[in-house]
Amino acid sequence: MDRPVDANPSDTQSSTVTEAIYTRLRTDILLGEWRPNDRLKLDRLRQRYAASVNTLREALSRLVSEGLVANEGQRGFKVVGASLADLQDITGMRAMLECHAARISIERADLDWESRVVGAYHKLSRVEELVDSDPEQYAPLLERYNREFHNALIANCGSKWLLVFHGVMYDQSLRYRMLAFKVTDFPREQSKREHKEILDAALARDAERLVKLLSAHIGKGAGLYAEQHLIEQEMGKPAKAARRGEASG
């Protein structure tokens, strides 16, 4: 009887390295470390990520398929551009998907779903209280737990594809929020209040109120980017000195 063929260890290692580089590059784009239309030159990427050209090309190709990077043929790769029209499209799609999924989740609500929502909110609210005391430590957790909270709200919708497409739109909207918060302040207190209102509506199983709150909450992140973009257009320079910021929405 033939023995099963073991996977090539070098192939496994190569796949792991590619995944790590892809994750780092993707995160840097979503957090605004690479700005819209930045050229992603392979020599520069090799120095920054300590990766081979083949590994970088594979990672970039995956990001092209996700709509975060553009392949311009002989001109190479670049971060996709940003525009108000694109932002409005992304915001509308995310709100539509998230609100629809949240409504279904409430219709199918049970104690397991409620427990997941409450647990996600607890982590988010704790980090919201702590982030100002140590932004370096807690800011990365803020976005992580914000995502977990929004995902928990829609986790009971029963549709794998609805969750997949929502995830794509969430990431696209995250990129715009991160760009906005590099040049404008993040309204933490307002966001904390909105998260509590969203939690209360979910636990009350009030679908209409939850959908209304979510739609407004999602739209505010887009509004901040639009506001600072218009100021830059009018003044010809950033509304505020660039700085690192973390967002929730």
C-alpha positions in Angstrom: 0.0 0.0 0.0 1.4 3.4 -1.0 2.3 5.7 1.9 0.8 9.2 1.9 3.2 11.8 0.6 4.3 14.3 3.3 4.0 18.0 2.5 7.3 19.6 1.5 8.6 21.5 4.7 10.1 24.2 2.5 6.7 24.8 0.8 5.0 25.1 4.2 7.7 27.5 5.4 7.4 29.6 2.2 3.6 29.8 2.6 3.9 30.9 6.2 6.4 33.7 5.3 4.1 34.9 2.5 1.1 34.9 4.8 3.1 37.0 7.3 4.2 39.5 4.7 0.7 39.7 3.2 -0.7 40.4 6.7 1.8 43.1 7.6 1.4 44.9 4.2 -2.3 44.7 4.4 -2.4 46.0 7.9 -0.1 48.9 6.9 -2.4 49.8 4.1 -5.6 49.6 6.2 -4.0 51.8 8.9 -2.9 54.4 6.5 0.9 53.8 6.8 0.8 53.5 3.0 -1.4 56.3 1.7 -3.7 56.3 -1.3 -1.7 56.2 -4.6 1.6 55.5 -2.9 3.9 53.5 -5.2 4.7 50.1 -3.8 8.2 49.7 -5.3 9.6 46.3 -4.8 13.1 47.5 -3.8 11.6 49.7 -1.1 9.3 46.9 0.0 12.2 44.4 0.2 14.0 46.8 2.6 11.0 47.5 4.8 9.6 43.9 5.0 12.8 41.9 4.6 11.1 39.7 2.0 12.0 38.3 -1.4 10.6 39.8 -4.6 8.6 36.6 -5.3 7.0 36.7 -1.8 6.1 40.4 -2.2 4.6 39.8 -5.6 2.4 37.0 -4.3 1.3 39.2 -1.3 0.6 42.2 -3.6 -1.4 40.0 -6.0 -3.7 39.0 -3.1 -4.1 42.6 -2.2 -5.0 43.4 -5.8 -7.8 40.8 -5.6 -9.1 42.5 -2.4 -9.2 46.0 -4.0 -6.5 47.5 -1.8 -3.7 47.5 -4.4 -3.7 48.3 -8.1 -1.5 46.5 -10.6 -0.5 49.0 -13.4 1.5 46.5 -15.4 5.0 47.9 -16.3 4.5 50.7 -13.9 4.2 48.3 -11.0 1.9 48.3 -8.0 0.4 51.1 -6.0 -2.1 51.6 -3.2 -5.6 52.2 -4.6 -6.7 55.8 -4.6 -9.3 57.4 -2.4 -12.2 59.6 -3.3 -15.4 60.9 -1.7 -17.5 59.0 -4.3 -15.7 55.8 -3.4 -16.2 56.5 0.3 -19.9 57.1 -0.1 -20.2 53.9 -2.1 -18.3 51.9 0.5 -20.2 53.5 3.4 -23.6 52.8 1.8 -22.7 49.2 1.1 -21.4 48.5 4.6 -24.4 50.1 6.2 -26.8 48.1 4.0 -25.0 44.8 4.8 -24.5 45.4 8.5 -28.0 46.7 9.1 -29.6 43.8 7.2 -27.4 41.2 9.0 -28.2 42.9 12.4 -31.9 42.8 11.7 -31.8 39.0 10.9 -29.6 38.4 14.0 -32.3 39.9 16.2 -35.0 37.9 14.5 -32.9 34.7 15.3 -31.7 36.1 18.7 -30.9 33.6 21.5 -28.9 33.7 24.7 -25.7 32.6 23.0 -25.9 35.5 20.6 -26.7 37.9 23.5 -23.8 36.6 25.5 -21.4 37.1 22.5 -22.6 40.7 22.0 -22.3 41.5 25.7 -18.8 39.9 25.9 -17.6 41.9 22.9 -19.0 45.1 24.2 -17.4 44.5 27.6 -13.9 44.3 26.0 -14.5 47.3 23.8 -15.8 49.5 26.6 -12.9 48.6 28.9 -10.4 49.5 26.2 -12.3 52.7 25.5 -11.7 53.7 29.1 -8.0 52.8 29.1 -6.9 54.0 25.7 -6.1 57.6 26.6 -3.9 56.5 29.5 -1.6 54.5 27.2 -2.4 54.9 23.5 0.6 52.9 22.4 -0.6 49.9 24.3 -4.4 50.1 23.9 -5.0 51.8 20.6 -4.4 48.6 18.5 -6.8 46.8 20.8 -9.4 49.5 20.3 -9.9 48.7 16.6 -9.7 44.9 17.3 -12.5 45.0 19.9 -14.5 47.5 17.8 -14.5 45.0 15.0 -15.4 42.2 17.3 -18.4 44.1 18.7 -19.7 44.9 15.2 -19.1 41.3 14.1 -20.9 40.0 17.2 -24.0 42.1 16.4 -24.4 40.4 13.0 -23.0 36.9 13.9 -26.4 35.4 14.2 -27.6 36.2 10.7 -27.0 32.7 9.4 -25.4 33.7 6.1 -21.8 33.0 5.5 -21.6 35.1 2.3 -23.3 38.1 4.0 -20.6 38.0 6.7 -17.8 37.7 4.0 -19.0 40.6 2.0 -19.6 42.7 5.1 -16.0 41.9 6.1 -14.7 43.3 2.8 -16.7 46.5 3.2 -15.6 46.9 6.9 -11.9 46.8 5.8 -12.5 49.3 3.0 -14.2 51.7 5.4 -11.5 51.1 8.0 -8.9 52.5 5.6 -10.8 55.7 5.2 -11.4 56.1 8.9 -7.6 55.6 9.5 -6.9 58.3 6.9 -9.3 60.7 8.5 -7.9 60.2 12.0 -4.4 61.0 10.9 -5.5 64.6 10.4 -8.4 65.1 12.8 -9.4 64.2 16.3 -11.3 61.1 17.1 -14.5 61.8 19.1 -14.0 59.0 21.7 -16.8 60.1 24.1 -19.3 60.3 21.3 -18.3 56.8 20.1 -18.5 55.3 23.6 -22.1 56.7 24.0 -23.1 55.3 20.6 -21.7 51.8 21.3 -23.7 51.7 24.6 -26.9 52.8 22.8 -26.3 50.1 20.1 -25.8 47.5 22.8 -29.0 48.5 24.6 -31.0 48.3 21.4 -29.6 44.9 20.6 -30.4 43.5 24.0 -33.9 45.0 23.9 -34.2 43.2 20.5 -35.4 46.4 19.0 -34.5 45.9 15.4 -35.7 49.3 14.1 -33.7 51.2 16.7 -30.6 49.1 16.3 -30.6 49.6 12.5 -31.1 53.4 12.9 -28.3 53.6 15.4 -25.9 51.5 13.3 -26.6 53.4 10.1 -25.9 56.7 11.8 -22.8 55.4 13.6 -21.3 54.0 10.4 -22.0 57.2 8.5 -20.2 59.4 11.1 -16.8 57.8 10.3 -17.3 58.6 6.7 -18.4 62.1 7.5 -15.2 62.9 9.3 -13.1 61.9 6.3 -15.3 63.9 4.0 -15.0 66.9 6.3 -11.2 66.9 6.5 -11.0 66.2 2.7 -13.0 69.2 1.9 -10.9 71.4 4.2 -7.8 70.2 2.5 -9.3 71.0 -0.9 -10.2 74.5 0.2 -7.0 75.3 2.1 -4.6 73.4 -0.1 -3.0 71.7 2.9 -4.0 69.1 5.7 -6.5 70.3 8.2 -4.1 69.3 11.0 -0.6 68.1 11.3 -0.5 64.4 10.4 -0.4 62.1 13.4 -1.3 58.5 14.2 -4.9 57.9 15.3 -7.2 55.0 16.0 -10.8 54.9 15.0 -14.0 53.2 15.9 -17.1 53.0 13.8 
